[in-house]
Amino acid sequence: GVCTLFVFAMICVAFFITDAISKPLSKIKKCMERTAMLDFDGLRRDEQGQIIFKRDTRIQELYLMQKSCNALCEGISAFERFVPKAVVERIISGEPHAKDLHVSKRNVTLYFSDIQGFTTISEKLGPEKLIRVLSKYFFAMASAIEVSGGTIGDFIG
């Protein structure tokens, strides 16, 4: 009777503790996997673009791990906005010399593109429509460059 009840209670406590530890660890694992893959698109963000961080554990150490993981994710996401994604991928993958500032002789191709009649087009379209058109154009151009192994250093104009 009493022993069975005690064993049952301990099993329930063990499940509760296991759940309290495994769920936050699972979220930390997913955060790290997303960070390694540079997959920041599905993250919830606030009006300023900051990743929304929800504390979902009472265990201080797990909370600090979650907070650190989210800070890492936010930092790499911000870094990726200023450095070409291909370069960030090389750094994260541990490629030799990716982090080093070094000079090497390479054959490169510079690509300049112009949209014929852009001024006339931009005057006829509203700002929202113009942004959609330019986004499609830049996406198509960037995809072709990246598929060919190229790195986009900058969009200017």
C-alpha positions as CSV (number, residue, x, y, z in Angstrom):
1,G,0.0,0.0,0.0
2,V,2.2,2.8,1.3
3,C,5.3,1.6,-0.5
4,T,3.4,1.3,-3.8
5,L,2.0,4.8,-3.3
6,F,5.5,6.1,-2.5
7,V,7.1,4.5,-5.6
8,F,4.3,5.8,-7.8
9,A,4.8,9.3,-6.3
10,M,8.6,9.1,-7.0
11,I,7.9,8.0,-10.6
12,C,5.6,11.0,-11.1
13,V,8.3,13.3,-9.6
14,A,10.9,11.8,-11.9
15,F,8.7,12.4,-14.9
16,F,8.1,16.0,-13.9
17,I,11.8,16.6,-13.4
18,T,12.7,14.9,-16.6
19,D,10.2,17.0,-18.5
20,A,11.3,20.2,-16.8
21,I,14.9,19.5,-18.0
22,S,14.3,17.9,-21.4
23,K,12.0,20.4,-22.9
24,P,14.3,23.4,-22.4
25,L,17.3,21.3,-23.6
26,S,15.4,20.3,-26.7
27,K,14.7,24.0,-27.4
28,I,18.4,24.9,-26.9
29,K,19.3,22.0,-29.3
30,K,16.9,23.4,-31.9
31,C,18.3,26.9,-31.5
32,M,21.8,25.7,-32.0
33,E,20.9,23.6,-35.0
34,R,19.2,26.6,-36.6
35,T,22.1,28.8,-35.8
36,A,24.5,26.3,-37.4
37,M,22.3,26.3,-40.5
38,L,21.9,30.1,-40.5
39,D,18.2,29.5,-40.5
40,F,16.8,32.7,-38.9
41,D,13.6,33.1,-41.0
42,G,11.1,31.3,-38.8
43,L,12.1,33.1,-35.6
44,R,9.5,35.3,-33.9
45,R,10.6,38.9,-33.8
46,D,9.3,42.1,-32.2
47,E,8.7,45.4,-33.9
48,Q,12.4,46.3,-33.8
49,G,13.4,43.0,-35.4
50,Q,14.8,41.5,-32.2
51,I,14.2,37.8,-31.6
52,I,11.4,37.3,-29.1
53,F,12.8,35.3,-26.1
54,K,10.3,33.5,-23.9
55,R,11.5,32.2,-20.5
56,D,9.9,28.7,-20.2
57,T,12.0,27.2,-17.4
58,R,12.4,27.8,-13.7
59,I,15.8,26.2,-13.7
60,Q,18.3,29.0,-13.6
61,E,21.1,27.2,-15.4
62,L,18.8,26.2,-18.3
63,Y,17.4,29.7,-18.5
64,L,20.9,31.1,-18.8
65,M,21.7,28.5,-21.5
66,Q,18.6,29.5,-23.4
67,K,19.4,33.2,-23.0
68,S,22.9,32.7,-24.2
69,C,21.8,30.6,-27.2
70,N,19.3,33.3,-28.2
71,A,22.0,35.9,-27.9
72,L,24.3,33.9,-30.1
73,C,21.5,33.4,-32.6
74,E,20.8,37.2,-32.6
75,G,24.5,38.1,-33.0
76,I,25.1,35.7,-35.9
77,S,21.8,36.9,-37.5
78,A,23.0,40.5,-37.2
79,F,26.5,39.6,-38.5
80,E,24.9,37.9,-41.5
81,R,23.2,41.2,-42.5
82,F,26.5,42.9,-42.9
83,V,28.7,40.0,-44.2
84,P,27.8,37.8,-47.2
85,K,26.1,34.6,-46.1
86,A,28.6,32.5,-47.9
87,V,31.4,34.0,-45.8
88,V,29.5,33.5,-42.6
89,E,28.9,29.8,-43.6
90,R,32.6,29.4,-44.2
91,I,33.4,30.8,-40.7
92,I,30.8,28.7,-38.9
93,S,31.8,25.5,-40.7
94,G,35.4,26.0,-39.4
95,E,36.9,26.3,-42.9
96,P,40.7,27.0,-42.5
97,H,41.6,30.7,-42.9
98,A,37.9,31.7,-43.1
99,K,38.4,33.8,-39.9
100,D,41.8,35.1,-40.8
101,L,42.4,38.3,-42.6
102,H,44.5,37.1,-45.5
103,V,45.2,38.2,-49.0
104,S,45.1,35.7,-51.9
105,K,45.3,36.1,-55.6
106,R,42.0,35.1,-57.2
107,N,40.2,35.4,-60.5
108,V,37.0,37.3,-59.8
109,T,34.1,38.5,-61.9
110,L,32.4,41.8,-61.2
111,Y,28.8,42.0,-62.3
112,F,27.0,45.3,-63.0
113,S,23.4,45.3,-63.9
114,D,21.0,48.1,-64.9
115,I,17.3,48.1,-65.3
116,Q,16.5,49.8,-68.5
117,G,14.0,52.7,-68.0
118,F,14.2,52.3,-64.2
119,T,13.4,56.0,-63.5
120,T,10.3,55.9,-65.6
121,I,9.2,52.6,-64.0
122,S,9.8,53.9,-60.5
123,E,7.8,57.0,-61.2
124,K,4.8,55.0,-62.4
125,L,4.8,52.4,-59.6
126,G,3.9,53.1,-56.0
127,P,6.6,52.5,-53.4
128,E,5.1,49.2,-52.3
129,K,4.8,47.8,-55.8
130,L,8.3,49.0,-56.7
131,I,9.8,47.3,-53.7
132,R,8.0,44.0,-54.7
133,V,9.3,44.3,-58.2
134,L,12.9,45.0,-57.1
135,S,12.8,42.2,-54.5
136,K,11.8,39.7,-57.2
137,Y,14.6,41.1,-59.5
138,F,17.3,41.0,-56.8
139,F,16.2,37.5,-55.6
140,A,16.4,36.1,-59.2
141,M,19.8,37.8,-59.8
142,A,21.2,36.8,-56.4
143,S,20.0,33.2,-56.8
144,A,21.8,32.9,-60.1
145,I,25.0,34.3,-58.7
146,E,24.9,32.1,-55.5
147,V,24.1,28.9,-57.5
148,S,27.2,29.5,-59.6
149,G,29.3,29.7,-56.4
150,G,29.5,33.5,-56.4
151,T,29.4,35.7,-53.4
152,I,27.5,39.0,-53.4
153,G,29.5,41.7,-51.7
154,D,27.1,44.6,-52.1
155,F,24.0,46.0,-53.9
156,I,24.5,49.6,-54.7
157,G,22.6,52.2,-56.6
